[in-house]
């Protein structure tokens, strides 16, 4: 059995990942009052960088997308995404932050089935 995916399937997977990243990033930016594009290839200010780390975490954990695919979709190295996920997971020990992420995760789970981006 061949586990390789075709070029067409790979392109579709990348496009789906990019759509998920855009949706998650826009929600995180909006909920944090950030007007800048948090996916931008620059680091940006600390608030934007932290919002991007949250978006990376939610893309990986909430949508079950691999660290490598999240890194590719954000244009970052996989170690950057791994660091972000560990940082956000540790921060979830703070009740207010954990509640914030729970609310965002619930919102993401409410995406209508016709537009559902989950794998």
C-alpha positions in Angstrom: 0.0 0.0 0.0 1.4 3.4 -1.0 1.1 6.1 1.7 2.3 8.8 -0.6 -0.2 11.5 -1.5 -0.5 13.0 -5.0 0.7 16.5 -5.8 -2.9 17.5 -6.1 -3.8 16.1 -2.7 -0.7 17.8 -1.2 -1.8 21.2 -2.7 -5.3 20.7 -1.3 -3.9 19.9 2.1 -1.6 23.0 2.2 -4.5 25.2 1.0 -6.7 23.7 3.8 -4.0 24.3 6.4 -3.6 27.9 5.2 -7.4 28.5 5.5 -7.4 27.1 9.0 -4.4 29.3 10.0 -6.1 32.4 8.6 -9.4 31.7 10.5 -7.7 30.9 13.8 -5.3 33.9 13.4 -8.0 36.3 12.6 -10.1 35.2 15.6 -7.1 35.5 17.9 -6.0 38.9 16.6 -9.6 40.2 16.9 -10.1 38.9 20.4 -6.8 40.6 21.5 -7.5 43.9 19.7 -4.6 43.4 17.3 -5.0 45.1 13.9 -1.7 43.7 12.5 -1.5 40.5 10.5 -0.1 38.0 13.1 0.9 35.6 10.3 3.3 38.2 8.8 6.8 37.0 8.2 8.2 39.5 10.7 8.2 39.0 14.4 6.2 42.1 15.1 5.6 43.4 18.6 5.4 41.1 21.7 1.6 41.2 21.7 1.4 40.1 18.1 4.1 37.4 18.7 2.1 36.0 21.6 -1.1 36.0 19.6 0.7 34.1 16.9 1.9 31.6 19.4 -1.7 31.1 20.6 -2.9 30.7 17.0 -0.1 28.1 16.4 -1.2 26.2 19.5 -4.9 26.2 18.6 -4.1 25.2 15.0 -2.1 22.2 16.3 -4.2 21.1 19.2 -7.7 22.3 18.1 -7.5 21.0 14.6 -5.0 18.1 15.0 -2.6 19.5 12.4 1.0 18.2 12.8 3.7 20.6 14.1 5.4 20.4 10.7 2.3 21.3 8.8 1.5 24.2 11.2 5.1 25.4 10.8 4.7 25.4 7.1 1.4 27.2 7.1 2.8 29.9 9.4 6.1 30.1 7.5 8.0 29.2 10.6 10.4 26.5 11.7 8.9 23.5 13.4 10.9 24.2 16.6 9.2 27.6 16.7 5.8 26.0 16.7 6.9 23.4 19.2 8.1 26.2 21.5 4.9 28.1 21.1 2.8 25.0 21.9 4.8 24.3 25.0 4.6 27.9 26.1 0.8 28.1 25.7 0.2 24.8 27.3 2.2 25.9 30.4 0.3 29.2 30.4 -3.0 27.2 30.6 -2.2 26.7 34.3 -3.5 30.2 34.7 -7.3 29.9 35.1 -8.2 33.1 33.3 -6.0 32.2 30.3 -7.3 28.7 30.3 -10.9 30.0 30.2 -10.0 32.3 27.3 -8.6 29.4 25.3 -11.6 27.2 26.2 -13.9 29.9 24.8 -11.9 30.2 21.6 -11.9 26.5 21.2 -15.7 26.4 21.6 -16.0 29.1 19.0 -13.8 27.2 16.6 -15.8 24.0 17.1 -19.0 25.9 16.1 -17.8 26.4 12.5 -20.8 25.1 10.5 -20.3 21.6 9.0 -20.4 22.9 5.4 -17.5 25.2 6.2 -15.9 22.9 8.7 -12.1 23.0 8.2 -11.3 20.1 10.6 -9.5 17.1 9.3 
